[in-house]
Amino acid sequence: MFDVTTLRKDFPILDRQVHGRPLVYLDSAATSQTPQQVLDAVDRFYTHYCANVHRGVHALAEEATAAYEHARGRVAAFTGGDPRGVVFTKNATEAFNLVAYSWAMERLGPGDVLLVTQMEHHANLVPWQLVQRHAGFDIASVPVTDEGLLDLDVFDEIVGSGRVKLFAVTAMSNVVGTINPVAELAQRVHAANDEAVVVVDGAQSVPHMPTDVHALGADFLCASGHKMLGPTGVGMLIARPELLERMPPFLGGGEMIADVTVQRSTFNEVPYKFEAGTPVIGEAIGLAAAIEYLDDLGMDNVRAHEEQLISACIDALTGIDGVTVHGPQDAARRGAAVSFAIEGLHPHDIGTIMDREGLAVRAGHHCAKPLVRSLGAVATTRASFYLYNTPDDIAALVRGIDATKEFFGVRNVR
């Protein structure tokens, strides 16, 4: 296991104060913090070999191209994918849209079912809805139980029809932290329809636990760099190359072409067919540095550290009068996001007082309105953890809850 006290020194922002108090950052599910090693990697690109990729023959262009393609290889190795199936996007949302418009638009039609779950992020809902208007397929949904788990009876009933041609599922909920049995679900979908594909939202899971796209049974895996210690502005689609080869381009322009005439174009090989224009060069290089950082720590160690934090957090919060923790109570079944409610208080009010105490938590619907509504709420307060958090941060969260209740005159019973 890594030494968190030593590790925290790699993150300059953790030394700052907010409203005169030490920062306690508990919003990594939205965006993680960035270690100095990643900042240095991005800085080196812009100060030593900043150039466009795949186009120049001068030294800087060749160095930039080598670093950019090295980043593609690091993503592939980190997720168990094929480098030819790694497409850099600006975020996970763009990766979902790429699959929606280049696969679902072309392959789904009336009579087909696109299956989602009630716990999906809007990025794994809205693109399918936009495409449905043109393609005419049906959208079905798997509900969530009171415990925050997928209702597998309903899942089996829908999949058993044989009509499901695309199943889109999050590996880890960004609201209730539920870790879904993706490999098992994917196997059932593929068995029921050999033409079906499985699209996995790995935005929360890839940063926090070991990932193997083949073991998951994922045909497409989407993730974001900014949730895994990397820069903002870079996402990734990890796909089976043979699927990408059969899909039309998502965006048109430079780099994604093989030849162009006034009348028509032919397209580059994968994955370059899907990377139109100047790609996210500096961001991808920073992402590679983030992956190297995570590899050095070991993803098994990251997961074990966070599981201890989540277990301690759930124990602490459920011991506070008037506090409800949403989702599975077993830390082994959930990831590093803990949504909670304080009886009688609005999450935005909670977040505001928490901020005064130096605590950065998220208050809102977390871009997952269907799931939050199923909790009987319009919003929740969410504390999310990462490898740089400690038990002291949980103690600070408890103090923040106490301070919030005191501010609003809520009686505190222990």
N, C-alpha and C positions, 0 to 999 in steps of 0.2 A: 504494500500500500504506500502511496506517496505521502509526503509531509506537507499538509495543507498550509501550515504557517510559513514554510519556506516558499511554497508555490505562490502564495498571495503576493509576494514581492515582485513577481513578474507582471503584475497588473497595476500600472501607475494610478488608475482612477480610484482604486480601492483605498488610497491614502487621503482622498479629499474629504471635506466636510460639507454637509448640507444643513442649512439653517443653524450653523454653529455646532452641529453634532456629527460624529463619525458616520460616514455613509454605510448603510447596511443594504446591499443590493440584492433584492429578492424578486427580480423581474427578468430572469434569464430565458424564460419561455418566450418572451417577446423579442429580446435581443441580448445575447451574451456579451460580456466584456472581452477585451482584446489584450492578450499578453504582449509584452515588449518585443518578443521574438517575431511576432506577426507584423507589428508596426515597423520593425527594422527591415523586414523582407520587402514590404511595400515601398518603404523609403528608398531602399537600394535600387529598386526598379526605376523609380522616377529620377534618381540622382546619378545613376551609373550606366543604365542601358535602356532608357526609355525609347522605344521605337515600336512601329507596328509589326505585326507578325505575319508570317507566310508570304511576304511580298518583297522584301528587300534582300539584297545579297551583301550588304555591308555588315560590319561586325556587330553593331548594336542590334540590328534586325535579327541576325542569327542568334544572338544571345537571348533576345526577348522571345523568339520562337521556341528555343530550346526550353526556357523556363516555363512558358505557357503549356507546352506539351508535357513537360515533367509534371505540371499540376494535374493534367488530365490523367496521367498514369497514377498519381497519388490518390485521386478520387476513386479510380477503378479498383486499386488494391485495397483501399479502406472499406469499400462496399462489396467486394467480391465480384465486381463487374468486369466487362470487357472494355478496354479503352476506346474501341470503335463505337461503343454504345454510350459514351459519356458526352453529353451535350451541355455546354455552359450556357446558362441563361442569366437574367438579371436577378431572379429570385425563384422560389419554389412555385409561386403563383404563375409566372410565365411558363414554367415547365408543365404545369397542369393544362394551361391554355394550348400549348404546343400539341399535347396529346389529344385534347378535345377537338381542335380544328384539323389536325393532320391525320388522326386515326378515327375518332368517333364520328366526325362529320362524313368521312369517306366510307366507313364500314358499318355504321348502324342505320337502321331505318324502321319503318312501321312494322310492328310485331316483335321487335327486339326490346329487351329490357336492360337499362343501365341501373345497376344496383348501388346505392350508397348506404351510409348509416346515419343515424340521428346525431352522432357525435362528431361529424365532419366539420372542419374549418371551412369557411366560406370559399376559400381557394379551391377546395375539392367539391364544391357544390355549384357555384355560379357558372363556371365555364361550361359544365354539362347542360345547365339550363339554357344558356345562350345558344348552344349548338342544337339542342332539342327543337328549337323553334323552326329550324331548317330541315333537320333530318327526320323528325317525326317519330322517334322512338319513345318508349315509356320510361319514366323514372320511378323506381320503387325504393323503399327505405327500410332498413332494419332498426327497430326501436331499441331503446336503452332501458334496462331494468332499474328498479329503485336503488339497487346496489351500484349502479354505474357501469354495468356490463352489457354487452350486446345480447339481445334476445335470440339465442341460437335456434330456437324452435321456429320462429318466424323466418330466420335466415334460411333454414333448410327447406321450408315450405316454398319460398320464392325461388331458390336455386333449383329445387326439384322440378320446376316447370320446364327446365331446359332452355328457357328463353333468355336467360341472363347472358349477355354478350360482353359486358364490361362491368367489373366490380371495382369500385373505388372505396378504399378504406384507409383510415389512419392507423398507423402502428401504435401510436400513443396519443391519447387525448390531451389537447392543450388546456383543457378546463378541469376535468376530474382525474387526469393522470392515468386513466385505465390503459394497461398494456393489452392490446388485442392479440388473440391467437392467429396471427396473419397466415402462417404457414398452413395451419389446419384449414382455415377458411379458403385459402387459395386452392388447396388440393380438391376441396369439394366443388368449387366453381369449375375448375378445369375438368374434373371427372364428369360433371353434368353437361358440359358443352365444350367440345375440344376446340371450338373457334373463339372461346371467351378469352379475354385478357384481364389481368389484375393490375390495377394501378394503386400503388401504396404511397401514402403520405408519410414520409420519413422525417419531416421537419423537426419533430420532437424526439424521435427515437434515435436517429443517426448520431446526434451529438452526445447521447447519453448511454449507449450500450453497444456491444459488438453488433455489426450488421453484415449479413451475407445475402445479397439480392437473390441468389439461386436458392438458398435454404428457405427464404421467405416465400418462394414461389411467385415472386413479383415479375411481371413482364415490363412494368415501368415503375421506377422509384424516383420520387421527387424530394428534394431537400434544399435547404438554404445555408449559405456560408455564415451569415451573421448570427445564427443560433448555435454555432459550433466554434466560437472563438475567432472566426474569420471576419473580413471586412463586410460591410453592407454592399449591396449591388451585385452580388454573385450568387447564383443558384445552380442547381445541377439536375439534369435528367439522366438517370442511369437506366438504359433500355437494352433489350435484346437487339443486337445490330440488324438481324434479319427483319425485324419489324420496322426499324427505321428505314431500311432500304426500300420497303414497299410503300412508305408514306410520302406524300408530296411535301415540298418545303412549306414551312410555316411563315417565314418572312422572305421577301425577295430583295436582291441588291448585290453588292459586291461580295466576294469571297465564297459565296454558296453556289457559284456557277462553274460549269466546265467550259461552256462556250456560249456566246451571245451574238445574235444577229438582230437586225431591226425587227424581224418578224417573230423570232422564237429563241428560246434558251434551252440548254441542257445543263444538268446540275452536277455539282461536285459529289464525291463519295461521302459516305457517312464517316464521322459525325458532322463534317464541315458543311454539308447541305443544309444544316439547321442553325448555322452561326453566321447570319448575314451581317455584313458591315464589320467595322472594327469591333472585335470582341472585348470582353471584360478582362483585359490583360493583367493590369496591376491587381485587380481583385482576385483573379484566379491564382496568381502567384502568392498573395496573402493567404488564400484558402489552403494552398499546399503547405505553407508554414504552419497553419493551424492544425492540419492533419498530422504533420510531423510532431507537433507538440503533444497531441492526443495519443499518437502511437507510442511516444516515449513514456507516457504515463501508463498506458495500457487500458483499453476500454473496459476490461473486466474490473479493473481497479476503480475506474470512474463510476461504474454501475454500483459496485459494492459500497463505495463511499456515500453515494447519494441514497442508496437504500437505507443506510443507517440514519441519515438525516431525515428522510421521510418518515421512518418509523418513530423517531424521537419527536418530530413535529406533530404527527397525528396524536401521539400520546399526550403531548403538551396542550394542544388545542382542544381536544375532546374533554380535557379536565377543567376547562374554563366554563363557568356557568353562562348559558345563553349563546354559546358558539356551536355552530353546526359545521362539520367537515363533510363536503360532498365527495362522492365516489367511494371506491373500495377502501376498506379500513386496513387491509393487509398490504404492507409496503411492498411485498414481493409481487403484487399484482398491479402495481402502479408505478408511474415514473415520477419525475421531480417537480410536478406541479400540484399544489394544494389549494383548491378553492374552498372558501369558507364564508359563512354568514354570521353576523352578530345580530341577535334578535332585536328588532325595533330600529335598526340603523341601516341607512342606505350605503351601499358599497362606495359610492363616490365620497360620501362624508367620511367613511372609514379611511379611504385612501388619502384624503386631504390631511387628516390629523396624523396619520402614519408618516406622511412626508415631513410634517413639522418635527417629528421625532427622529428624522434622518433615515427612515425606512422607505425604500423604493419598492412598492407593491403595485399590482395592476388592479384597477377597478373598472368593470365594464362587462360587455358580453363576449369579449375575447374573440371576436369574429367567428362565433359559433352559436348564433342565436337559436337554432332548433334545439340544441342540447341545453342551453341555459333555460329556455322556456320549459323543457321537460323537468327541470329542477323546481319549477314553480316560482321562478325568479325572472327579473328583467336584467339582472347583472349579478356578479359575484365579486368578492375580493379574492385575489389570487397571489399567493407567495410561491415563487418558483426558485429552485435551487440549482446550483451547478458545482463543479469541482472545487471552486474557490470558497464555497460557503462552509461554515463551521457550526458546531453546537452553540457557540456564542450568538450567532445570528438568530437561532431559534429562540434563545432567551430574550434577545432584543425584540423579536416579533411578539412574544408574550407580553413584554413590558409595553409595547406599542398598543396592543389590544386593551390592556388595562388602562392606559392613558386615554385611549379613545372612549372607552366606556365612562371613565371619570369625567371627561370633557362634556359628554352629552348627558351626564347624570344618570347613567345606567347602573343599577345596583350590582356590585361585584361580589359573587359568592364563590368561595373555593371549597 
